[in-house]
Every structure is written in C-alpha cells, then in structure tokens.
Amino acid sequence: MNHEVSEVPIRDESIRLGQLLKLAGVVENGAIAREVIDSSGVRVDGEVETRRGAQIKRGQLVEFDGEPFGLPSARLMPVEG
C-alpha cells in the first residue's frame, strides 16, 4: 500500500466518503465507491467505514486498499480548498 498521504482540497468543512473517493480519482463513479465501501475496503482514522455517506472532516485520514478491486491503493486527507 502507498504510504504517502495525498491531500484532497475540499470547499466545505466535510465531504461524504463516496464523494471524496471520486474527487481524489481513486474510483471512477459512485457505483464503484459503494462496492469498495460495502466490502470494508476503506478505513477512516484506522476504523473500517461502511457508510458511503459518512461525513469525512478535514484532517481525517482515509485509507483505501484498492488491490482486491484491481484499483490503486491510496491514503487521503481532506484539507481546506
């Protein structure tokens, strides 16, 4: 897994998890985001998150293990945009 954290600028104080994955280019669309989140492929601050609509605040660390899905793995952190 890539250990480098990619900062993702967002306008608001928080963003929905599925939107963050799309904005960062980790997944192509909402259907893929739903699949990887439902399959426990995403952690927020070290805890598995299975709600696509979970609000992710600036500064939280989102880790995506994309390998089982044929996608790149990523570590994301929303920051002020």
Buried (B, 14 or more C-beta within 10 A) or exposed (E): EEEEBBEBEBEEEBBBBBBBBBBBEBBEEBEBBBEBBEEEBBBBEEEEBEEBEBBBEBEBBBBBBBEEBEBEBBBBBBEEE
